[in-house]
């Protein structure tokens, strides 16, 4: 049975009665389709405002306005998912020389790694309102495009700002469908709105699934890392490629109210990297959502941030980009790009990115980089860290490297599954790690 009153799941937002930003989501009566009063709802600015006036509080203060029953008496038929056609997505795979986010990535990683990131995450370009904006396509696990976030970046990688009519700074962030609807609704526009957009308007939704979700089927053995923003996921994937990096869109979207957003993570090991100010919230939600996946909340930022950074709400990308990529490459976390790489059509998964028979991540074994493939033998790890507990190894080498070690040993265990006596199968590290995931 569904609740009669709920936050509107569409993409429409209103002026927040507290902060004045157009980030307020109203509460809707699902039986009548009408909104409750303008101040009943929640501000999506989780780190900056987070104002919420719940409908239950509203009805306590206004009992005469309450209709009978908190639950809807008539079942709400599920709406059909809205998709953006592939040919339109394909048409946006261009203009990278002017794409400010792509230029920022090139400054960080060079042209070759940037091209791989464009291919892997299918980054697009949008020029309708803010020329040179990036498109972060939100695709489901089957690769169907559910929505597209438009975001314009400054040269330093920060989100661009513009001034609204009242002179207030606003984030240069929007949705592809919203921008297109505005374009075709203008009087001087001679183009006719395409049929797919008209149909898409019936059920638009910004974050029905996870950004990068389509990669899960390409890398079924890798552990997953989940962050808030697509930018963070893309950047972190270069520093720590042993994870499949996904983004949920906003702090408040990691919630028990929308477990459908996390459905593709079923049965996976997922390390959460919340932005600062979000750690406690995500850690609590991880327990409540443990029936979906084995969630582990990383305190990496909490342990490394200064008070000033904590106040600003630092994210993982802010932290990682302070360090040269070479520092991580020397530690075996990132492989050097090949100087001569065959041309790849934008949007394709490279052969080197497709799942290999056993494993495709790199790890450090006895101080040297190994590709951890079928050629690995059990002997080299005999003096490694498998005898540690997971908690002790985190203290010894740090959480991220400990997870890399766990992933390496899991792959070795799978490789030698035909040898039941292999010590790695029941080693202390994997046993304690599994116990933590199951807790």
Buried (B, 14 or more C-beta within 10 A) or exposed (E): EEEBBBBBBBBEBBEBBBBEBBBBBBBBBBBEEEBBEEBBBBBBBBBBBBBBBBBEEBBEEEEEEBEEEEEBEEEEEEEEEBBBBEEBBBEBBEBBEEBBBBBBBBEBBEEBBBBBBBBBBBBBBBBEBBEBBBBBBBBBBEBBBBBBBBBBBEEEBEBBEEEEEEEEEBBBBBBBBBBBBEBBEEEEEEEEBEEBBEEBBEBBBBBBBBBBBBBBEBBEBBBBBBBBBBBBBBBBBBBBBBBBBBBBBBBBBBBEEBEEBBBBBEEBBBBBBBBBBBBEBBBEBBEEBEEBBBBBBBEBBBEEBEEEBBEBBBBBBBBBBEEEBEEBBEEBBBBEBEEEEEEBEBBEBEEEBEBBEBBBBBBBBEEEBBBBBEEBEBEEBEEBBBEBBBEBBBEEBBBBBBBBBBBBBBBBBEBBEEEEEBBBBEBBBBBBBBEEBEE
